[in-house]
């Protein structure tokens, strides 16, 4: 039998039978399964809120009777793999309003509940691996070399015809196997919990990503195992190795990610959101002034002859009109033809302003991400959030899909004559309406009872059967793969470098 496998088997057996491995694994796996179970319940609640919101949005569309009130709320369903990595799922919102007067730039958070409970951060499986499992690996591997050197067993092994590289490889394979085999059992237990839940549907693509999540977990824990081997090879005492590893663990898991955020805020500050809100309000003021000026020039009181008109005042801007003379309808239409293009123009100006602000946020975020890549803990989180579909890239795709849908919806409305006909504010046929003079000479009440509905409640809803339907698209694809692949490669390279450095230091070290 190869000496590598002999050493690996010995290392595996010793670790599996050790009390500290058993206790550590039981605690870690219990926490992992418990966090998965809690997040499954959280997912069920978020899915119920999403489904209720979808029903409410459909009901709202069924109540639309004129195009001026056509506004579509689009939502992103919760990601099934958020039960493993919650990521930014609950922080960035999942619903946006799409209309001619709204450019989607940010999403609202669905649901209610107690907002004060948000101070308690959700503990998902990835956070458990980032903190508890990595610390557990250090507690197992900190004396993998120096401990045996202190006990004298390393010199005994080296006295056999086996190279130091064989010893190193065997210890690595045996140690990682002793960690990953029980962790794989916990991962399978989590998979069974998920599979037994009727509200969570994982298809082949999701199960593939679930397997990749375990591969990322293995790469991340391997970094700490190799780091433990490296420090254990350099230091002469187990206690000293443990102290150094605990220090490095704090630096990697906490100091680097938080320090990256602090440095980024100092190096690349961004303006306050209040500045954007003030600029948006200024644009809105300019728009309202134009509308007010137009209304003042085209003010009229001669068209309000019907008590059934729901418009009050004498400005030519109407969002819904039940009845009126032919001249009144044309007057309203002229006002709409002025109002709508300006409303769209200024809405897009405000949208561009918010987009530019978001780009400044994104530039700051990218800098923080790049600095945080010095920490394998953050790299592992980024991979897991990307594979789970709960990262920032997924949210950005949702917002982009909403913006694309707005363009499609606007094209549909133009094709239906929403912006150029009286369908913008009424359901009546213009040819059926009497002239202003004819209306004055006839029995107005009798005429409108025969031609138009008696009240707005009697108006039939708008036929939206041909309206395009929003789809949030797949949660994960080539774009997401391109986002996580560099970090996966980074972890692989880091593992290789740590192994080579550990080997070089182990070759130079004394075995006695």
N, C-alpha and C positions, 0 to 999 in steps of 0.2 A: 504493500500500500504506500502511496506517495506520502512523504513526510508532511507535506502541507495538510493533507486530509487527516493525518494522525493528530497533528497539533490542533487543527480546527475542531475535530471531534472531542478532543480533551477539553478545549476551551468551552465548547458548547455544553458539554456535560457538567463541568464545574459551575458554569453560570446558571444553568437550569436548576441545579440542585441547591443553589445558594439561597439563603433565607431572604437576603436583601433584594434579590431579583424577584422572588416570589411576592414579597410584600409590595414592592414598588409596582410590579405589573398589575397586581390585583387592584391597588388604589387607582392607578392611572386608567386602567380599562373600565373600572366602575365609573370614574368621572367621565370618561369618553362616552360610554353608553348612556349615562344619565343626561349629559349635555345634548346628545342626539335626540333622546326622548323628549326633552323639554323643547328643543327647537322644532320637533315634529308637531307638537301642540301649537307652537307659535305659527308654524306654516299653515296649519289648518285654519287658524283664526284669520290670518292674512288672506288665505284663499277664499274664505267665506265672505270677508269684506269685499274682496275683488269681485266675486260673483254677484253680490248684492249691488255693487256699484254698476256693474255691467247691465243688470236688469233696470236699474234706475236710469241709466243713460239711454237705453232703448225706449223706455217709456217716455222720456223727455223728447226723443225724436218723433215718437208717434203723436205728440201733442203739437208739433210744429205745423202751422197753417199757412205761413207766408215765409218767403226766403229771408226776410230781414231778421228772423229769429232762428235761422239755421246755424246752430253751434253744436259741434260734435265733441264730446268728451271721450278721449281715447286713453286706455289704460294698459299697463304692462303687467301681466300676471306674475305672481311670485315664482321664483326659480325653485324647482324641486330640490336641487342640490344645495340650497341655502340651509338645509338641515345639517350640513357638514360645515359649510363656511358661509356665515351670514353676510360677510363683507360689508358693502355699502347699501345693502338691499333696503334697509329701513331708514336710511339717512337721506337719500336723494329723491324720494318720492316716486310715484308710479302712475300718475294721471295728469294729463294736460288738456287744456281746452283749445280746440282748433276751430277757427272761424275767419271770416274776411277781416275782422278787426283785431285778431290776436295772432301774433307770430310765436309759436312755441319755443321757449328758451329755457324754461325750468319746469319741473314737475312738482305737484302737490302730493303730500302724504295722505293716503286714504285711511279712513278709520278714525276712531275717537280714543276712548280709554283715558286713563289717568296720565297726563303728560309729565307729572312729577316722577313717575316710575321710570322715565327715560334715563334718569341718573344712574340706574343700575344697568350696566352694560351686559349684553348677552354674552354668555360664554359658549362658544361653539367648539367643534372638534379641532379646528385649526389652531385656535388659541390655546387649547390644551396641549397640542403638540409643540407649539412655539415655546411654551413656558414649562409646563410640567414634564413632558416627555423628554425634552432636551436636557433638563436638569437631572432627570432620572438616568439618562445615558451617561452623563458625567459621573454620577454616583456609582455607576457600575464599572466604568472604564478608566477612572482616574489612576488606578494602580495596576493597570494591565501589564506594564513593563517594570516600573520601579518597585511595585509590590513583590513581584517574583524575584527581582534582584535582591531585595531585602531578605526574602525568605531563603534565597539560595537556589531556588528551583530553576531559575533562568540559566544559571551556569551549568546546571545538570543537563538541561535540554541542549545547550550549545555544545556540550562535550560530545554529542553524537554527530555523525557525519551529515549535518544539515546546515544550510547557509542561513545567515541572519534574515535574508529576504524571505526564505521559506517560513521562518518563525513569524515574521511580521505578517505575511499573507495569511498564514494559518490562524493567528490570533484575530486578525480582522474578520475573516470569514466566519470563524466560530463565534466570535463575540456578536457580530451583526445578526447571525442566524438566531442566536439565543434571544435577541431582542425582537427581531421581526416576526419570528414564528408565532409567539404569543400575541403580538400586536395584530398580526394577520387574522388571528382568531377573533380579536375584538372588532376588527374591521368587518369581518363576515357577520358577526353578531349585529353590528349596526346595519349592515345591508339587509339582514333578515327583518329587523325592526321596520326598516323603510318599506320593504317589499310587502309586509303584512298590513301596512296602513292603506286602506282603500282610497284615501284622498290624495296619495302621492303616486303619480304615474311616472315611472322611469322606463324609457325606451332604450333601444340598443345604444344609441348615441350617448344617453346619460350614463348607462352602465359602463361604457368605455371610458368616459371621463371620470367615473367613480374609481375605476382601476388606475387611471393616471394619477388621481389624487393620492392613492397609496404609494405609487412610484415616487411622487414628489416627497411624500412623507419619508420614505426610505432614504432618498438622497439627502434630505435635510438632517435626519438623525445621523446619517453616515458622516456628515461634516463634523458633528460634535464628537462622534466616536473617534474619528481620525485626529481631531484636535486634542482629545484626551490622550491618545496614544503618543502624539508628538510631545506634549508637555510631560507625559510620564517617561518618555525616553530621555528628555533633556534633564529633568530634575532627578536628584538622588533619593529624595524621600517622598513617601506617599502623601504625608500631611502637606508638604510644600506644594506638591502637584495639585492637590485638591483646592488649596487656597488660590493658586494661580488660575485654575479652571473656573472657580466661582467668580473671580474677578472678570475673566474674559467673557463668561456667560452674561454677567450684568452689562458689560459693554456692548455685546452683540445684540442682546434681546431688548435692552432698554435705552442705553445711552446713545447709540448711533442713530436709531430711528427718531428719537425725540430731539437729539442734537441737530439732525438734518433739518427738521422743521424749524427749529430756532434760527439756524444759520440762514435758511432760505428766507425767512421773514425779514432778516436784517439786510441780506444782499439784494433781494428782489421784493421790495414792499409793493403793495397794491393799494389803490384808492379805496376809500370806504364805499360801501354799497349806497349810502345816503347820497353821495355825489351823483351816482347814476340815477337814483330816484328823483333828485332835483332836476337833472337834465331831462329826464323823461317827462316830468311835470311841465317843464318849459316848452317842450315840443307839443304836448297836449294843449297848452294854453294857446300857442300859435294856431293850432288846428281849430280850436273853438272860436277864436277871433275871426278866422276866415269864414266859418260857418255862420257866425253871428252877423258878419257884414253882408253876406249873401242874403240871409234871411231878412235883414233890415231893408234891403233894396227890393226884395220881392214879396214883401208883406202884403197880405190881402185879407179882407174880411168878407168878401162877397161870395165865397164858395161854401160857406158853412150853412147850408140850407137844410141839411138833414139831421134830425135828432138821433139818427142811428149811426152817425159818424162817431168813432171813438177818439178822434183827434180833437184836442182843444187848442185854443190859441189861433194865431193867424200867420204862422210861419210855414213855409212850404216843405217841411220835413216830416214825413210820416213813416211809422214803422208798421202800423196796421190800420186799415181803413175798412169799415164795413160797407158803407155806401157813399154815394156822392154823385154829382153831375159829371158829365164827360169832361168839361173844362176843369173841374176840381181835380179829377184823376190825372189829367195832363199836367196840371200845376204841381201836384205832388210828385209826378214822374220827373219833371224838370228839376225839382229839388233833390230827388234821389240821385239823378245823374250827376249833379254837382257834388253831393255829399259822399257817395260811395267811393269814387276814385281818390278823393282827398283822405277819407278814412283809411283806405288801404295804404296809401302813400305814407301817411304819418304813423300808422301801425308798424309798417316795415322800418321806418326810421327808429322808432322806439325799440323794435326787435333787434335791429343792427347794433343799437347802443348796448343792449343787454348782452348780445353776442360778443361784442368787443370786450365787455367787462369779464365775461366768462373766459375768453381767450387769455386775458391777463391772469385770471385764477389758474387756468390750465398751465400757463408758462411757469408760474410759481410752483405748481404741483409737480410738474415734470422735473424741475430742478431738485425738489425735495426727494422725489423718487430716485433720481440718479445718485444723489448723495447717500440715500438709504440703502442702496445696493451694496454698500460696504458691509451691510449686515445680512448674513444668510437668513436670519429670522424674517426680515422684511421680504426678501426675495421669495422665500417659501410662501408667505402670506399672499404675495402678488400672484404667484402661480396658482395657488388654491382658489383665490377669488376669481381669477380668469377662467379656470376650469369649471368652477361652479356657476359662472354667469352672473356673479354678484359684484363685479368690479366696476370701476369708473367707465371703462370702455363699453360695457354693456349699456350703461345708462346713456352714454353719448350716442350710441346707435339708436336707442329708443327715441331720443330727442330728434335726431336726424330723420328717422322714419316719420315722426309726427310732422316735421317741417315739409318733407316730401309729400306726405298725405295732404297737407294744406294746399299745396300747389295743385294736386290732383282734384281736390274738392273745389277749388276756385275755378278750374277749367270746366268741371261739371256744371257749376252754377252759371257760368257764362254761356255754356251750350244750352242751358234751360231758359236763358233769357232773364235770369234772376236780377242782373244788374242793369238791364235796359228796357224792361217792361214793367207794367203795373203789378205783375206777379210779385214784385219786391214787397208790396205792402197790402195787396188785396187779392181775393180769389175771384172777384167778379170779372165778367167779360166787358171790355170797354165799349163794344158795339151795343151792348144791352143797356148802357147807361143813357139817360136822356140829356139833352143839352141844358144849359143853365136856364135859358129862356123857356124851353118846353117844360122844364120842371116847375118853374114858377107859375105856369099857366095850368098845370094839372093838379090832381089830388096827390100830393107827395106821399102821404101815408099809404094810400092804396097802391100806388106804383111800387114802392119799395117792398111792400108785403108780397107782391106777385113776382118780383124780379130777384130780390136778394134775401138772404137769411134774416130772421127777425133779430137775432143776437149773435154775438161772436161765438158763443157756445155751439151754435148751429152750423158754423162753417166747417166744411169737411177738411180733414187734415191733408197736408201736402203729400202728393205721391212721390215718395223717395225710393221707390223700388229700384231705380237705376243708379242710385247714388253709390259711389265707390265705398268699399268697406275697408276699414283700417286693419292691418295685420302687423303685429310687432315683429313677425319674422322669427327665424330660429334664434335661440339664445346663444348659440355657439357655432362657429364656422371657421372659415379660413382666416377671417379678420382676427378672431379671438386666438386662433392657433398662432398666428404671427405675433400676437401680443405676449403669449406665455413662452413661446419657444426659446427666445433669447435667454430668459431667466432659467429655463430648464438646462440649456447648454451651459450657462454660467455655473449652476450647481454641480454639473458633471465635471467641468474643468476644475472647479475648486476642490472637489473630491480627489481628482487626479494629482493636483499640485500638493495637497496636504499629504497624500500617500507618498509621493516622491520625496518630499521634504522630511517626512517621518522616517522613511527608509534611509535617507542620507545621514540623519542624526543618529539613528539606531546603529548604523554601521560604524560610526565613530565612537559610540558609547561603550563602556565596559559592561560585560555581562555579569561580573562579580562585584 
